[in-house]
Amino acid sequence: MLIQIAQLPPFGISQKLTLMKLVHSLKHLLDPLKNCETIVVHVCEALKVPFTLNFVRKVLNEHPYSDSMLAVSEVLNALGIATTGLVVKQEQLGQLPAPFIMLQRVENRDLFVLVIANDKGKVSYIHPTTHRKRTVPASVFWVGTNGATLLIETADKPQAVAAATSHIPLPGRSLALFLGMGLLSTALLVDVFVMYRGGRHNLAFGIYVVLYAMGAFICSLLLLHQIDGDNPTLEQLCAYGTKMNCASVLH
Protein backbone atom coordinates (compact mmCIF):
# COMPACT_ATOMS: atom_id res chain seq x y z
CA MET A 1 0.00 0.00 0.00
CA LEU A 2 2.84 2.38 0.80
CA ILE A 3 4.53 1.60 -2.55
CA GLN A 4 1.31 2.34 -4.43
CA ILE A 5 0.94 5.69 -2.70
CA ALA A 6 4.58 6.57 -3.49
CA GLN A 7 4.01 5.87 -7.21
CA LEU A 8 1.08 8.27 -7.47
CA PRO A 9 1.65 11.60 -9.26
CA PRO A 10 2.19 14.74 -7.13
CA PHE A 11 -0.89 15.70 -5.12
CA GLY A 12 -2.71 18.98 -5.33
CA ILE A 13 -4.05 20.67 -2.20
CA SER A 14 -7.44 18.94 -2.35
CA GLN A 15 -5.82 15.51 -2.81
CA LYS A 16 -3.50 16.14 0.13
CA LEU A 17 -6.43 17.12 2.35
CA THR A 18 -8.29 13.98 1.29
CA LEU A 19 -5.25 11.83 2.08
CA MET A 20 -4.83 13.53 5.47
CA LYS A 21 -8.47 12.79 6.31
CA LEU A 22 -7.97 9.17 5.23
CA VAL A 23 -4.85 8.78 7.37
CA HIS A 24 -6.67 10.45 10.28
CA SER A 25 -9.58 7.99 9.94
CA LEU A 26 -7.26 4.98 9.70
CA LYS A 27 -5.35 6.20 12.75
CA HIS A 28 -8.53 6.21 14.81
CA LEU A 29 -9.56 2.79 13.54
CA LEU A 30 -6.27 1.38 14.80
CA ASP A 31 -5.99 3.65 17.84
CA PRO A 32 -9.52 4.62 18.99
CA LEU A 33 -10.33 8.14 20.10
CA LYS A 34 -9.77 9.12 23.66
CA ASN A 35 -12.92 8.89 25.72
CA CYS A 36 -14.16 12.26 24.46
CA GLU A 37 -17.72 11.08 24.04
CA THR A 38 -17.78 9.44 27.46
CA ILE A 39 -16.42 12.49 29.27
CA VAL A 40 -19.07 14.71 27.68
CA VAL A 41 -21.76 12.28 28.82
CA HIS A 42 -20.36 12.30 32.36
CA VAL A 43 -20.39 16.11 32.47
CA CYS A 44 -23.94 16.36 31.11
CA GLU A 45 -25.19 13.77 33.57
CA ALA A 46 -23.46 15.52 36.48
CA LEU A 47 -24.97 18.90 35.54
CA LYS A 48 -28.29 17.39 34.41
CA VAL A 49 -27.97 19.00 31.00
CA PRO A 50 -30.03 17.36 28.22
CA PHE A 51 -28.08 15.95 25.28
CA THR A 52 -28.18 13.39 22.50
CA LEU A 53 -25.33 11.08 21.56
CA ASN A 54 -25.88 11.83 17.88
CA PHE A 55 -25.28 15.53 18.51
CA VAL A 56 -22.13 14.84 20.57
CA ARG A 57 -20.72 12.49 17.94
CA LYS A 58 -21.53 14.91 15.13
CA VAL A 59 -19.62 17.79 16.76
CA LEU A 60 -16.68 15.54 17.63
CA ASN A 61 -16.47 14.00 14.16
CA GLU A 62 -16.56 17.41 12.49
CA HIS A 63 -13.83 18.84 14.72
CA PRO A 64 -10.34 18.87 13.13
CA TYR A 65 -8.81 17.64 16.41
CA SER A 66 -11.57 15.31 17.48
CA ASP A 67 -9.52 13.53 20.16
CA SER A 68 -8.38 16.69 21.94
CA MET A 69 -9.45 18.65 25.00
CA LEU A 70 -10.30 21.50 22.64
CA ALA A 71 -12.88 19.28 20.93
CA VAL A 72 -14.39 18.35 24.30
CA SER A 73 -14.55 22.02 25.20
CA GLU A 74 -16.33 22.92 21.96
CA VAL A 75 -18.91 20.16 22.42
CA LEU A 76 -19.66 21.35 25.95
CA ASN A 77 -19.87 24.95 24.72
CA ALA A 78 -22.32 23.85 22.03
CA LEU A 79 -24.41 22.31 24.80
CA GLY A 80 -24.42 25.64 26.65
CA ILE A 81 -21.78 24.66 29.22
CA ALA A 82 -19.05 27.28 29.64
CA THR A 83 -15.47 26.04 30.01
CA THR A 84 -12.03 27.49 30.73
CA GLY A 85 -8.79 25.77 29.76
CA LEU A 86 -5.57 26.17 31.72
CA VAL A 87 -2.43 24.35 32.80
CA VAL A 88 -1.79 23.94 36.54
CA LYS A 89 1.07 22.75 38.71
CA GLN A 90 0.75 20.06 41.35
CA GLU A 91 0.63 22.56 44.21
CA GLN A 92 -2.30 24.31 42.51
CA LEU A 93 -4.43 21.17 42.18
CA GLY A 94 -6.13 21.64 45.55
CA GLN A 95 -7.27 25.14 44.55
CA LEU A 96 -9.27 24.01 41.53
CA PRO A 97 -13.06 24.15 41.98
CA ALA A 98 -14.88 20.98 40.96
CA PRO A 99 -16.12 19.89 38.54
CA PHE A 100 -13.24 19.94 36.08
CA ILE A 101 -11.64 17.66 33.50
CA MET A 102 -8.03 16.51 33.41
CA LEU A 103 -6.07 14.25 31.10
CA GLN A 104 -4.61 11.25 32.91
CA ARG A 105 -2.57 8.21 31.96
CA VAL A 106 -4.78 5.19 32.66
CA GLU A 107 -3.88 1.65 31.63
CA ASN A 108 -1.30 2.92 29.12
CA ARG A 109 -3.84 5.26 27.54
CA ASP A 110 -4.32 9.01 27.83
CA LEU A 111 -7.93 9.41 28.97
CA PHE A 112 -10.05 12.29 30.21
CA VAL A 113 -11.33 12.09 33.78
CA LEU A 114 -14.08 14.14 35.40
CA VAL A 115 -13.27 15.38 38.90
CA ILE A 116 -16.47 15.83 40.91
CA ALA A 117 -14.96 16.77 44.28
CA ASN A 118 -11.63 18.29 45.28
CA ASP A 119 -11.26 19.05 48.97
CA LYS A 120 -8.94 18.45 51.93
CA GLY A 121 -6.24 16.76 49.89
CA LYS A 122 -8.68 14.23 48.41
CA VAL A 123 -9.83 14.03 44.81
CA SER A 124 -13.05 12.25 43.83
CA TYR A 125 -13.45 11.48 40.15
CA ILE A 126 -15.30 9.22 37.74
CA HIS A 127 -12.90 6.50 36.64
CA PRO A 128 -12.71 6.54 32.81
CA THR A 129 -12.87 2.75 32.36
CA THR A 130 -15.00 1.51 35.27
CA HIS A 131 -17.23 4.63 35.23
CA ARG A 132 -17.42 4.49 39.01
CA LYS A 133 -16.61 7.11 41.58
CA ARG A 134 -13.13 6.81 43.06
CA THR A 135 -11.53 8.90 45.80
CA VAL A 136 -7.75 9.08 46.16
CA PRO A 137 -5.20 11.44 47.72
CA ALA A 138 -4.40 14.41 45.51
CA SER A 139 -0.78 13.29 45.23
CA VAL A 140 -1.87 9.92 43.86
CA PHE A 141 -4.31 11.48 41.43
CA TRP A 142 -1.63 13.81 40.11
CA VAL A 143 0.54 10.90 38.95
CA GLY A 144 0.11 10.51 35.22
CA THR A 145 -1.34 13.97 34.59
CA ASN A 146 0.32 16.77 32.68
CA GLY A 147 -1.56 19.62 34.33
CA ALA A 148 -3.87 20.33 31.38
CA THR A 149 -7.25 21.20 32.90
CA LEU A 150 -10.68 22.16 31.63
CA LEU A 151 -12.70 24.03 34.24
CA ILE A 152 -16.47 23.67 33.95
CA GLU A 153 -18.59 26.69 34.82
CA THR A 154 -21.73 25.84 36.78
CA ALA A 155 -22.92 29.31 37.86
CA ASP A 156 -25.22 29.73 34.85
CA LYS A 157 -26.73 26.28 35.01
CA PRO A 158 -30.32 27.30 34.06
CA GLN A 159 -29.02 29.16 31.02
CA ALA A 160 -26.88 26.16 30.11
CA VAL A 161 -29.88 23.85 30.21
CA ALA A 162 -31.95 26.24 28.09
CA ALA A 163 -29.14 26.63 25.56
CA ALA A 164 -28.64 22.89 25.38
CA THR A 165 -32.33 22.35 24.70
CA SER A 166 -32.25 24.83 21.83
CA HIS A 167 -29.05 23.39 20.31
CA ILE A 168 -29.90 19.68 20.38
CA PRO A 169 -32.32 18.34 17.78
CA LEU A 170 -34.84 16.00 19.37
CA PRO A 171 -36.53 14.20 16.46
CA GLY A 172 -38.40 11.88 18.83
CA ARG A 173 -40.34 14.75 20.34
CA SER A 174 -41.07 16.28 16.95
CA LEU A 175 -42.29 12.91 15.69
CA ALA A 176 -44.52 12.56 18.74
CA LEU A 177 -45.94 16.03 18.06
CA PHE A 178 -46.75 15.22 14.43
CA LEU A 179 -48.23 11.83 15.32
CA GLY A 180 -50.38 13.51 17.94
CA MET A 181 -51.66 16.00 15.39
CA GLY A 182 -52.42 13.17 12.99
CA LEU A 183 -54.30 11.16 15.62
CA LEU A 184 -56.31 14.22 16.62
CA SER A 185 -57.23 14.91 13.00
CA THR A 186 -58.24 11.27 12.50
CA ALA A 187 -60.38 11.30 15.64
CA LEU A 188 -62.13 14.47 14.50
CA LEU A 189 -62.71 12.96 11.06
CA VAL A 190 -64.32 9.86 12.60
CA ASP A 191 -66.47 12.09 14.80
CA VAL A 192 -67.60 14.09 11.77
CA PHE A 193 -68.48 10.88 9.92
CA VAL A 194 -70.56 9.63 12.85
CA MET A 195 -72.37 12.96 13.15
CA TYR A 196 -72.92 13.04 9.40
CA ARG A 197 -74.58 9.64 9.50
CA GLY A 198 -76.74 10.91 12.36
CA GLY A 199 -77.96 13.92 10.39
CA ARG A 200 -75.93 16.57 12.23
CA HIS A 201 -73.35 17.04 9.51
CA ASN A 202 -73.55 20.80 9.01
CA LEU A 203 -72.39 21.85 12.50
CA ALA A 204 -69.92 18.99 12.84
CA PHE A 205 -68.33 19.70 9.47
CA GLY A 206 -67.94 23.37 10.31
CA ILE A 207 -66.28 22.58 13.64
CA TYR A 208 -63.98 20.06 11.99
CA VAL A 209 -62.89 22.47 9.27
CA VAL A 210 -62.07 25.20 11.80
CA LEU A 211 -60.14 22.89 14.14
CA TYR A 212 -58.34 21.16 11.30
CA ALA A 213 -57.28 24.48 9.78
CA MET A 214 -55.98 25.70 13.15
CA GLY A 215 -54.07 22.46 13.67
CA ALA A 216 -52.59 22.55 10.18
CA PHE A 217 -51.47 26.16 10.67
CA ILE A 218 -49.83 25.45 14.03
CA CYS A 219 -48.15 22.29 12.74
CA SER A 220 -46.82 24.11 9.66
CA LEU A 221 -45.53 26.96 11.79
CA LEU A 222 -43.66 24.56 14.07
CA LEU A 223 -42.21 22.72 11.09
CA LEU A 224 -40.96 25.96 9.55
CA HIS A 225 -39.56 27.07 12.89
CA GLN A 226 -37.61 23.83 13.24
CA ILE A 227 -36.12 24.32 9.78
CA ASP A 228 -35.36 28.03 10.16
CA GLY A 229 -35.53 28.84 13.86
CA ASP A 230 -33.52 32.06 13.51
CA ASN A 231 -36.02 33.68 11.16
CA PRO A 232 -37.36 36.79 12.96
CA THR A 233 -40.62 36.76 10.98
CA LEU A 234 -41.37 33.21 12.09
CA GLU A 235 -40.51 34.13 15.66
CA GLN A 236 -42.95 37.05 15.58
CA LEU A 237 -45.69 34.90 14.06
CA CYS A 238 -45.14 32.22 16.67
CA ALA A 239 -45.04 34.65 19.58
CA TYR A 240 -47.88 36.83 18.20
CA GLY A 241 -46.98 39.74 20.41
CA THR A 242 -46.30 37.63 23.51
CA LYS A 243 -43.11 36.34 25.09
CA MET A 244 -43.77 32.72 24.18
CA ASN A 245 -40.69 30.77 23.09
CA CYS A 246 -41.32 28.79 19.90
CA ALA A 247 -38.32 26.55 20.50
CA SER A 248 -39.59 25.53 23.94
CA VAL A 249 -43.02 24.72 22.45
CA LEU A 250 -41.43 22.63 19.72
CA HIS A 251 -39.10 20.72 22.00
N, C-alpha and C positions, 0 to 999 in steps of 0.2 A: 504493500500500500504506500509506503514511503517512497519507493522508487517511482511509482506511477505519478505521485504528486510532483516529484522532482523533474519529471520529463514534460510536465505541462508547460505551455508558453507563459511568458510573464503575465502576472495578474494586474488587472486594473484595480481601482479603489473599491468598486462594488464587489469584485470577485474576492478581494482580500477580506472585506467585511463579512462576506458569506462564509469564507473559510474560517475566520475567527469565531463566528457563531457556531459553526460545526464543531470546531475543536473544543469550544466552551461546553457544548452539549455533551460531547463524548467524555469530557473531563468529569462532568457531574454524573454520567452513567457509571463510570468506573469509581469515582470518589463522590458519593452523594453529598448534597448540600448540608451545611451545618443545620442544626435544628431551628432554622429561622421560623418556619411555620409553627412549630411547637411552642416556641417562646412567645410568639404573638398570641397564640391561644391562651397560654398561661396568664399573660398580662390582661387580656380581655376578660377572662374568667375572674381574675382577682379584683378587677375594677367594675365587674358586672356591666361591661360595654357590649352591646349586641354586635355580632359579626357573622360573616359566612365564610366558609373555607374557600369557596370559589373566588371570592373577592380577594382574600389574602394571597392565594396562589397566583392570581392574575397580576397583582401588583408586584409580587416577588419575581415572577417570570419575566415581566417587562422591564425590570430594573437591570441596568448594565452590570452591576455588582451584586447579583442576587443572593450571594452567600455572605454578605458583609453586614456589619452593624449599621451601616448607613441605610441599607435596604430595610432592615428591621425598623429603623427610626421612621423611614418614609411610610411604611405600612401603618405604623401606629399613628402617625400624623394624619394619614388619610382617614383613619377611624376616629379622628377628633381628639387623640391623646397627645398632648404636648410632651416633647422630650428635649433633653439637653445632653450633648456628648462632651466628655472630658476625660482626661487621664489623671489618675491619682497615684499617690505613693502609699506604701503600706501603712505609715503612721496616720494617713488621712482617711483610711477605710472606716474607722469608727465614727467619723463625722458625717458620713453620707446618710441622707434620709431615705428610708425604704418607702416604696419599692424602687429597685433599680436593677439594671441588667449588667452582667459582667461576662467576659469571655474567659473560660476556664478549660484547662487541659483535663479531660476525663476519658479514661480508658484509651489513651493514645489518640484522642480526637479533640479538636478545639470546638467546644460547644458553648452555647449561651446558657446562662443560668439566671433565674429570676430570684432576687433576694427580697424576701417579704418582711424580714425583721432584722434590725441591726442595732443591738443595744447591749451595754455592759460586757463588751468583749466577746459577745456571742453573735453568730450570724446564722439566721434561719433562711433556707432557700429551698426551692423546688428542684430536686435532683433531675438532671436532664434525661436520664435513661430509665430510672425507676418511676419518675413523676410523683415522688412522695416527698413530703416535707422532711428536711434534715437540718439539725442544729449542730454546729461545730464551733470551736474557738475561732476567733477572727484570724489568728496566726495560721491555723490549719487551712482555713478557707482561702487564704491569700496564696498558698502554694499552688503554682500552676497558672496563676493569672498574670496578665501583663499590665494591669492598671486601667485598661480601656473600660470606660463605664458609660452607661446610658441612663441618666436620671429620668424618672417618669413623673410628670407633674400630675397631681391629683386634686389641686385646689379647685379647678373648674370642672369637676366631675359631671354636673348636670349638663353643661354645655358640650362636654365630650360625648355624652350619651346621645344628645340631640343631633350633633354633627355626624356621629356614626350612623344613626338611623337614616339620615338624609343621604349619606354616601353609599350605603350598601344596598344593592338591588335585592329585593325579596320577592322573587317570582311566585313563590308559594302563596303569599298573601294576595298578590294581584290576581292569581288564578282563582283563589277562593272568592274574591270580590266579583269577578266576572261570572263564575258559576252561580253565585248567589243571585245576581241579576237575572241570569237565564232561568233559574228555578222560579223566581218571583214572576217573571213574565209568563212562564208556562202555566203556573198556578192561576194567574189572572185570566189567561186564555181559556183554561178549562172552566173557570167560574163563568166567564161570558157565554161559553157554549151551553152550560147548564141553564143559565138564565134565559138564553135565546130559545131553548127548547121549551121553557116554561112560559114563554110569551112576554118576558120582561126585557126584551133585547135592546130597546132603545136606550134606556138609562144605563144598563150594564155596558153597552158598547161605548157610550160616551165616557163613562168612568175609566174604562180600559184604555181608550185612546189617550186620555189625558195623562194617566199614570204611566203608560208605556212611553209616551213622548218625554215625560220628565225623566224617567229612568234612562232612556237612550241618551238624552242630553248630558246627564250627570256622568254616565259611563264614558261617553265620548270625551268629555272634558278631562276626566281622570286619565284616560288613555293618552291624550295629547300632552297632559302635564307630565306624565311619566317619560314621554319621548323628549320633550323640550321643557324641562322644569324651570329653566332660567328665563323663559319668555315672560316679560313683564305684563304683556296683554293677557296671557293666560292666567297669571297670578291675580290680576285685577278681576277677571271674570270669575275666578274661583272664589276669591274673597268677597266680591260684591259689596265693597265698602266696609267690610268688617275686618277683624284681625285674625280670621281663620287661616290656618296653615294648610295649604293643599297637600303638601308632602306628608304631613302627619295623618291626614284623612286617607291618603292613598296607602300608606304603610301601616 
